[in-house]
Amino acid sequence: MAHRDHGADGWERSDFPITCESCFGDNPYVRMTRADYDKECKICRRPFTAFRWRPGRNARFKNTEICQTCCNLKNVCQVCLLDLEFGLPVQVRDTALNITTSHYSIPKSHVNTEYLAGEHDPKTGAGLDYESSFGKMLPNDTISNLQRTTPYYKRNRPRVCSFYTIGQCKRGAECSYRHEMPETGELSQQNIKDRYYGVNDPVAMKLLGKAGEMGTLEPPEDESIKTLYVGELNSSILEQDIHDKFYAYGEIESIRVLAEKGYAFVTYTTREGAEKAIQDLSNRLVVNGQRLKLTWGRPKVPKPDQSGSNQEQQGSVAHSGLIPRAAISQQQYYTHPPPPNQYRLYYPSMDPQRMGAVISTQEGGGSSTSEINGASSSYPMPPHQPYPPPPYGYMT
């Protein structure tokens, strides 16, 4: 808690900054330096205690920019000046919550701002709450659509190297700044006072334009579709958590959670229940503090019959007379039985009684005779038959 040092003309002195989780960083061990009355608040121009720390290994140093009195008046972070509750710019928060007098609640002149801060200092010392009610208001649909549910640590990246932009950086990979070209346009022209008062903030205008484009999803023409797709799940979200979020819109037939793939399917018994859920939860589904994606499920496409496809494939192979390569690879060689005896060839040298002797063949007859050492022998000749090709895969 901040308190005022009366010996230093009522300047602010605090022991810890008021920052959002994104600016504080994901590093659980932070070395922070504190300097009493080291900087001037950029809103009320009064000296205050400044803090400086590095939120991560590959992040730039963060510094407090405004005092805690101005921080509490608007309920914003001392570093990024975004709302502490929703993580949105002040202009987006005031527009979404219909706060029309927020621009005039805190004066812009130096004298009036210092006077207003001095009026709230005694309440701070007494431990009383500020009159500001920004941190007590409940979010509406627009806030739920635009707010961040997880910290945005990308905001802590190092700044762009100015020497790299002109092609004169000689550090290379050892440079602690980003080697990227700077962004140009309206987003690069931001003013800290405009962000604090919520006037002419280019980031807020971009978010408000995005909110205007958001709408409910159109239901599919197929009336049989009663399933909703829930994406971007993490391990902390269970089936019971999803059931508690969807059961109020109708009777649920089944909930199928695929934790390893990060999504789930919620099926209602009626189409009306699915339409009510998609209308109320579209673009604002938050479970256990995490924003989830919600869309209509797709109808199941029937897979082709495996047996029918195989028959068609066999018919096409039989018609073409060719064997597909996949069928050849599945055959195992040296496993087919040898050809039957009726197709076996007969040669004269296969006769064990001939002993390699020359025989005389009788023309027009079906037998052959030979003389071996004065003895004659005959053996029948098989009829001429066409030799069919061996079965595929048999090694001849």
Stockholm file with secondary structure:
# STOCKHOLM 1.0

chainA/1-396         MAHRDHGADGWERSDFPITCESCFGDNPYVRMTRADYDKECKICRRPFTAFRWRPGRNARFKNTEICQTCCNLKNVCQVCLLDLEFGLPVQVRDTALNITTSHYSIPKSHVNTEYLAGEHDPKTGAGLDYESSFGKMLPNDTISNLQRTTPYYKRNRPRVCSFYTIGQCKRGAECSYRHEMPETGELSQQNIKDRYYGVNDPVAMKLLGKAGEMGTLEPPEDESIKTLYVGELNSSILEQDIHDKFYAYGEIESIRVLAEKGYAFVTYTTREGAEKAIQDLSNRLVVNGQRLKLTWGRPKVPKPDQSGSNQEQQGSVAHSGLIPRAAISQQQYYTHPPPPNQYRLYYPSMDPQRMGAVISTQEGGGSSTSEINGASSSYPMPPHQPYPPPPYGYMT
#=GR chainA/1-396 SS CCEEEGGGTTEEECSSCCCCHHHHCSCSSCCEEEEEEEEECTTTCCEEEEEEECCSTTSCCEECCSCHHHHHHHTBCTTTCCBTTTCCCHHHHHHHTTCTTHHHHSCCSHHHHHHHHHHHHHHHHTTCCCSCCGGGCCCCHHHHHHSCSSCCGGGGCCCBCHHHHTTCCCCGGGCSSBCSCCCCSGGGCCCHHHHHHTSSCHHHHHHHHHHHHCCCCCCCSCTTCCEEEEESCCTTCCHHHHHHHHGGGSCEEEEEEETTTTEEEEEESSHHHHHHHHHHHTTCEEETTEEEEEEECCCCCCCCCHHHHHHHHHHHHHHHTCCCHHHHHHCCTTCSCCCCGGGCCCCGGGCTTTTTCCEEECTTCSEEEEEETTEEEEEECCCCCCCCCCCTTCCC
#=GC SS_cons         CCEEEGGGTTEEECSSCCCCHHHHCSCSSCCEEEEEEEEECTTTCCEEEEEEECCSTTSCCEECCSCHHHHHHHTBCTTTCCBTTTCCCHHHHHHHTTCTTHHHHSCCSHHHHHHHHHHHHHHHHTTCCCSCCGGGCCCCHHHHHHSCSSCCGGGGCCCBCHHHHTTCCCCGGGCSSBCSCCCCSGGGCCCHHHHHHTSSCHHHHHHHHHHHHCCCCCCCSCTTCCEEEEESCCTTCCHHHHHHHHGGGSCEEEEEEETTTTEEEEEESSHHHHHHHHHHHTTCEEETTEEEEEEECCCCCCCCCHHHHHHHHHHHHHHHTCCCHHHHHHCCTTCSCCCCGGGCCCCGGGCTTTTTCCEEECTTCSEEEEEETTEEEEEECCCCCCCCCCCTTCCC
//
